[in-house]
Amino acid sequence: MLLDYLPILMQILVAIFFAGSALVVSVILGRVGKRSAIKDSAYECGMLPEGNSQARFSVKFYLIALLFVLFDIEIVFMYPWAVVYRDLIEQGSLTVLWSMLSFLIILTVGYVYALRKGVLDWKN
């Protein structure tokens, strides 16, 4: 039984050896290069960099993105349910209907909460 796990153990050991050797080789070869202020500066099309390199995004951008993901996942869960809904109702199982209704009610409460908080209002 222990011999069945031998290939997995060998693969783990090879992966650890490869990762360790890659780190050691990168440290050894990385010290050869000389660092300077010019090498460490950002290169932007031959012009000297000015200001911050990262543009700042509004928090509203992230809130909208999270709400999009939330309601996108809702559709992902509803599609397979809608495909098999008729077959399950014909079998007399109404628990599928109530579970989906409870799922939709919870998401509707979240949507109304987001609307009342003004998350979807871009002017503020």
C-alpha positions in Angstrom: 0.0 0.0 0.0 2.9 2.4 0.8 4.4 1.6 -2.6 1.3 3.1 -4.3 2.3 6.5 -2.9 5.9 6.3 -4.0 5.4 8.1 -7.3 3.6 11.0 -5.6 6.4 11.2 -3.0 9.0 11.2 -5.8 7.2 13.9 -7.7 7.0 16.1 -4.6 10.7 15.6 -4.0 11.6 16.5 -7.6 9.4 19.6 -7.4 11.0 20.8 -4.2 14.5 20.1 -5.7 13.6 22.0 -8.9 12.2 25.0 -7.0 15.2 25.1 -4.6 17.7 24.8 -7.4 16.0 27.5 -9.5 16.1 29.9 -6.5 19.8 29.2 -5.8 20.8 29.6 -9.5 18.8 32.9 -9.7 20.6 34.3 -6.6 24.0 33.3 -7.9 23.5 34.7 -11.4 21.6 37.7 -10.1 24.6 39.0 -8.2 26.7 39.2 -11.3 24.7 42.1 -12.7 25.5 45.6 -11.4 22.6 47.7 -10.3 22.5 51.5 -10.9 19.9 54.2 -10.5 19.5 54.4 -14.3 18.8 50.6 -14.5 16.3 50.7 -11.7 14.3 53.7 -13.1 11.2 53.1 -15.1 11.5 53.3 -18.9 8.6 55.1 -20.6 9.3 55.4 -24.3 12.6 57.2 -23.9 11.2 60.0 -21.8 11.9 60.6 -18.2 9.1 59.4 -15.9 7.0 62.0 -14.2 4.6 61.5 -11.4 3.1 58.3 -10.1 3.3 55.3 -12.4 -0.1 54.0 -11.2 -3.4 55.7 -11.9 -5.7 55.8 -8.9 -9.1 54.2 -9.3 -12.2 55.2 -7.4 -13.6 52.9 -4.9 -16.9 52.9 -6.8 -15.1 51.1 -9.6 -14.4 48.1 -7.3 -17.9 48.2 -5.9 -19.5 48.0 -9.3 -17.1 45.2 -10.3 -18.0 43.2 -7.2 -21.7 43.7 -7.8 -21.3 42.7 -11.4 -19.6 39.5 -10.3 -22.3 38.8 -7.7 -25.1 39.1 -10.2 -23.2 37.3 -12.9 -22.8 34.3 -10.6 -26.5 34.5 -9.9 -27.2 33.9 -13.6 -24.6 31.1 -13.7 -26.6 29.3 -10.9 -30.0 30.1 -12.4 -29.3 28.7 -15.9 -28.8 25.0 -14.9 -31.8 25.3 -12.5 -34.0 26.6 -15.3 -32.9 23.7 -17.6 -33.9 21.0 -15.2 -36.8 22.9 -13.5 -39.6 21.4 -15.7 -38.4 17.8 -15.1 -38.2 18.3 -11.3 -41.7 19.9 -11.1 -43.1 16.9 -13.1 -41.7 14.6 -10.5 -43.5 16.6 -7.8 -40.5 18.2 -6.1 -41.4 21.8 -5.1 -38.3 22.1 -2.9 -36.4 23.2 -6.0 -38.8 26.0 -6.6 -38.6 27.2 -2.9 -34.8 27.0 -2.8 -34.5 29.1 -6.0 -37.0 31.6 -4.7 -35.1 32.0 -1.4 -31.9 32.4 -3.4 -33.5 35.2 -5.5 -35.0 36.9 -2.4 -31.6 37.0 -0.8 -30.0 38.5 -3.9 -32.9 41.0 -4.3 -32.4 42.2 -0.7 -28.7 42.7 -1.5 -29.5 44.6 -4.7 -32.0 46.9 -2.9 -29.4 47.5 -0.2 -26.9 48.5 -2.8 -29.4 50.8 -4.4 -30.3 52.5 -1.1 -26.6 52.9 -0.3 -26.1 54.7 -3.6 -23.4 52.3 -4.9 -24.8 52.4 -8.4 -25.0 56.2 -8.5 -22.0 57.4 -10.5 -22.6 61.1 -9.8 -21.7 60.9 -6.1 
